[in-house]
Amino acid sequence: MNRKIALITGASRGLGKNTALHLAAQGIDIIGTFNSKAQEAQALVQELEKCGVRAAMLQLDVSNSASFEDFATQLRQTLTSVFDREQLDFLVNNAGIGINAPFSETSEAQFDQLCNIQLKGPFFLTQRLLPLIADHGRIVNVSTGLTRFALPGYAAYAAMKGAMEVLTRYQAKELGARGIRVNILAPGAIETDFGGGVVRDNADVNDFIASNTALGRVGLPDDIGAAVAMLLSDGGGWITGQRVEVSGGMFL
Ligand SMILES: NC(=O)c1ccc[n+]([C@@H]2O[C@H](COP(=O)([O-])OP(=O)(O)OC[C@H]3O[C@@H](n4cnc5c(N)ncnc54)[C@H](OP(=O)(O)O)[C@@H]3O)[C@@H](O)[C@H]2O)c1
């Protein structure tokens, strides 16, 4: 029997990499994407193979929708040559950046960059990849706790993620006919390189978040990778169209 295959965007670092490792631990084959970190991506392939799964990493800039046709072609070839399959089972739209700017000072260029990476990219990438996602497959989009609570500096970023939450419900409705489940996972603040690594590296920010979190600490990549794996497990099969916050109880 074929093993399941997951495509994870932004798998070279942070939450995407951690998700890849959690899924591999469950015997799921991995196709990851990287944007700039080719060496990290290659190192991850070796780490995943040590877990006993098949793995490949492809370059993808999610802000460049004109490249999605070529990416789909490359993905199809990889599925055939490395995995002996024509379709994948899971898509995790994880790749992303943060820009911290007050609403009053956010430039059009910053807005457009966030929109291209956080909203337009996943919208058209998923649309383009639909023929490559198997019936009864699953899609996990990635949002943020910042759509439920507001912290200064994230107006544009959180607005894009909020749009992804609405899109998730429409995708769940329209793709339900094919048995495809679509959910969106909303991490709280997690210690990664995200936003220049501020949550991990700035002690004041770290303490502020920990003291406003029910479970008393900042999130770690393992908290998110494990949660994505849970959503993609057999037990998640009746969950669709949902926003699942994974924040340890931030700002309850
Ligand atoms: N960390 C948090 O506190 C937090 C909280 C809530 C939500 N999130 C969301 O979680 C997701 C992952 O964040 P993270 O913390 O793992 O960030 P990260 O450690 O900075 O990693 C970002 C990943 O996205 C990739 N990426 C960046 N720009 C890209 C582009 N234009 N095209 C394709 N890939 C691109 C990077 O690829 P390269 O390494 O190859 O450049 C990297 O793999 C993002 O969507 C973020 O908004 C994060």
The ligand as an SDF file (V2000), in Angstrom:
LIG
                    3D

 48 52  0  0  0  0  0  0  0  0999 V2000
    6.6040   31.8470   14.6530 N   0  0  0  0  0  0  0  0  0  0  0  0
    5.4850   32.4340   15.0590 C   0  0  0  0  0  0  0  0  0  0  0  0
    5.4210   33.0390   16.1290 O   0  0  0  0  0  0  0  0  0  0  0  0
    4.2600   32.3220   14.2020 C   0  0  0  0  0  0  0  0  0  0  0  0
    3.0250   32.6080   14.8240 C   0  0  0  0  0  0  0  0  0  0  0  0
    1.8740   32.5290   14.0740 C   0  0  0  0  0  0  0  0  0  0  0  0
    1.9300   32.1730   12.7550 C   0  0  0  0  0  0  0  0  0  0  0  0
    3.1420   31.9050   12.1510 N   0  0  0  0  0  0  0  0  0  0  0  0
    3.1090   31.5300   10.7490 C   0  0  0  0  0  0  0  0  0  0  0  0
    3.7590   30.2730   10.6170 O   0  0  0  0  0  0  0  0  0  0  0  0
    4.3510   30.1520    9.3250 C   0  0  0  0  0  0  0  0  0  0  0  0
    5.8040   29.7090    9.4530 C   0  0  0  0  0  0  0  0  0  0  0  0
    6.4980   30.6440   10.2470 O   0  0  0  0  0  0  0  0  0  0  0  0
    7.8800   30.2850   10.9790 P   0  0  0  0  0  0  0  0  0  0  0  0
    7.7690   30.7670   12.3630 O   0  0  0  0  0  0  0  0  0  0  0  0
    8.2480   28.8900   10.7260 O   0  0  0  0  0  0  0  0  0  0  0  0
    8.8690   31.2670   10.1890 O   0  0  0  0  0  0  0  0  0  0  0  0
   10.4320   31.0830    9.7820 P   0  0  0  0  0  0  0  0  0  0  0  0
   11.1400   30.2720   10.8170 O   0  0  0  0  0  0  0  0  0  0  0  0
   10.9030   32.4650    9.4860 O   0  0  0  0  0  0  0  0  0  0  0  0
   10.3860   30.2080    8.4340 O   0  0  0  0  0  0  0  0  0  0  0  0
    9.7510   30.7430    7.3070 C   0  0  0  0  0  0  0  0  0  0  0  0
    9.7020   29.7040    6.2080 C   0  0  0  0  0  0  0  0  0  0  0  0
    8.9490   30.2570    5.1210 O   0  0  0  0  0  0  0  0  0  0  0  0
    9.7680   30.2660    3.9470 C   0  0  0  0  0  0  0  0  0  0  0  0
    9.4940   31.4660    3.1400 N   0  0  0  0  0  0  0  0  0  0  0  0
    9.6270   32.7660    3.4980 C   0  0  0  0  0  0  0  0  0  0  0  0
    9.2870   33.5730    2.4590 N   0  0  0  0  0  0  0  0  0  0  0  0
    8.9360   32.7430    1.4400 C   0  0  0  0  0  0  0  0  0  0  0  0
    8.5040   32.9520    0.1070 C   0  0  0  0  0  0  0  0  0  0  0  0
    8.3730   34.1820   -0.4260 N   0  0  0  0  0  0  0  0  0  0  0  0
    8.2390   31.8750   -0.6580 N   0  0  0  0  0  0  0  0  0  0  0  0
    8.3560   30.6270   -0.1500 C   0  0  0  0  0  0  0  0  0  0  0  0
    8.7740   30.3520    1.0840 N   0  0  0  0  0  0  0  0  0  0  0  0
    9.0680   31.4160    1.8700 C   0  0  0  0  0  0  0  0  0  0  0  0
   11.2030   30.2320    4.4210 C   0  0  0  0  0  0  0  0  0  0  0  0
   12.0140   29.6770    3.3860 O   0  0  0  0  0  0  0  0  0  0  0  0
   13.6440   29.8890    3.3590 P   0  0  0  0  0  0  0  0  0  0  0  0
   14.1460   29.4350    4.7120 O   0  0  0  0  0  0  0  0  0  0  0  0
   14.1270   28.9790    2.2730 O   0  0  0  0  0  0  0  0  0  0  0  0
   13.8970   31.3160    3.1020 O   0  0  0  0  0  0  0  0  0  0  0  0
   11.0730   29.3400    5.6630 C   0  0  0  0  0  0  0  0  0  0  0  0
   11.0730   27.9750    5.2990 O   0  0  0  0  0  0  0  0  0  0  0  0
    4.1630   31.5250    8.6430 C   0  0  0  0  0  0  0  0  0  0  0  0
    3.0610   31.4680    7.7780 O   0  0  0  0  0  0  0  0  0  0  0  0
    3.8620   32.4550    9.8200 C   0  0  0  0  0  0  0  0  0  0  0  0
    3.0960   33.5500    9.4110 O   0  0  0  0  0  0  0  0  0  0  0  0
    4.2970   31.9720   12.8610 C   0  0  0  0  0  0  0  0  0  0  0  0
  1  2  1  0
  2  3  2  0
  2  4  1  0
  4  5  1  0
  4 48  2  0
  5  6  2  0
  6  7  1  0
  7  8  2  0
  8  9  1  0
  8 48  1  0
  9 10  1  0
  9 46  1  0
 10 11  1  0
 11 12  1  0
 11 44  1  0
 12 13  1  0
 13 14  1  0
 14 15  2  0
 14 16  1  0
 14 17  1  0
 17 18  1  0
 18 19  2  0
 18 20  1  0
 18 21  1  0
 21 22  1  0
 22 23  1  0
 23 24  1  0
 23 42  1  0
 24 25  1  0
 25 26  1  0
 25 36  1  0
 26 27  1  0
 26 35  1  0
 27 28  2  0
 28 29  1  0
 29 30  1  0
 29 35  2  0
 30 31  1  0
 30 32  2  0
 32 33  1  0
 33 34  2  0
 34 35  1  0
 36 37  1  0
 36 42  1  0
 37 38  1  0
 38 39  2  0
 38 40  1  0
 38 41  1  0
 42 43  1  0
 44 45  1  0
 44 46  1  0
 46 47  1  0
M  CHG  2   8   1  16  -1
M  END
$$$$
